[in-house]
């Protein structure tokens, strides 16, 4: 049985940074890179496609750093509902 891919729905997913990152809060994953046991995501700012950076995709699971989907500041202050369609990227 083949090993399942980590973060299978990573590319195209949208994220909100808990703090301003490179001047922005809303990002989309446009690329992924596997390096050994690590998976990296290339993030692009939603409002400025020239702002790009790579991060370890496991950081997207840390809710103190990132929330799945694009959220307003008011939505960020509310606790996240479990079972929402934007539950985030997980390993399967």
C-alpha positions in Angstrom: 0.0 0.0 0.0 1.6 3.3 -1.0 2.3 5.9 1.6 -0.2 8.8 1.6 1.0 12.2 0.8 1.3 14.7 3.7 -0.8 17.8 3.2 -2.7 16.6 0.1 -4.8 19.7 -0.3 -2.1 22.2 0.3 -1.8 24.0 -3.1 -4.6 26.4 -3.6 -5.5 26.6 0.1 -6.0 30.1 1.7 -4.7 31.3 5.0 -4.8 34.2 7.4 -1.8 35.1 9.4 -2.5 35.9 13.0 0.0 38.8 12.8 0.9 41.0 9.8 3.5 39.1 7.8 5.5 40.9 5.1 2.9 43.6 5.4 -0.1 41.4 4.8 -2.4 38.9 6.5 -4.1 37.0 3.7 -2.1 34.4 1.7 -2.6 31.6 -0.7 -0.4 28.5 -1.2 0.7 28.4 -4.9 3.4 25.7 -4.7 4.7 22.9 -2.5 8.1 21.3 -2.2 9.0 18.0 -0.6 12.4 17.8 0.9 13.0 14.5 2.7 10.4 14.3 5.5 9.6 18.0 5.3 6.9 19.7 3.2 7.2 23.4 2.3 4.5 25.7 1.1 5.1 28.8 -1.1 2.9 31.5 0.2 1.8 34.5 -1.9 0.0 37.6 -0.5 -3.5 37.9 -1.8 -3.3 41.6 -2.4 0.3 41.7 -3.7 1.6 38.8 -5.8 5.2 40.1 -5.5 5.2 39.2 -1.8 6.2 35.5 -1.8 7.9 33.3 0.8 8.4 29.6 1.7 7.5 28.1 5.0 7.4 24.7 6.6 3.8 23.5 6.0 3.6 22.1 9.5 3.5 25.7 10.8 0.1 26.1 9.1 -1.3 23.7 11.8 -0.3 26.2 14.6 -3.4 28.2 15.3 -1.4 30.8 17.1 0.3 31.6 13.8 -2.3 30.8 11.0 -6.0 30.3 10.5 -7.5 28.4 7.5 -9.3 30.6 5.1 -9.3 34.4 4.7 -10.7 35.9 7.9 -11.5 39.5 8.9 -10.0 40.8 12.2 -13.3 40.3 13.9 -13.5 36.7 12.7 -10.0 36.1 14.0 -11.0 37.2 17.5 -13.8 34.6 17.5 -13.0 31.0 18.4 -12.8 28.7 15.3 -15.8 26.3 15.0 -14.8 22.6 14.6 -16.0 20.7 11.6 -16.1 23.8 9.4 -15.3 23.3 5.7 -12.2 25.4 6.2 -10.8 23.1 8.9 -7.3 23.5 7.5 -4.7 21.3 6.0 -4.1 18.0 7.7 -2.2 14.8 7.2 -4.3 11.8 6.1 
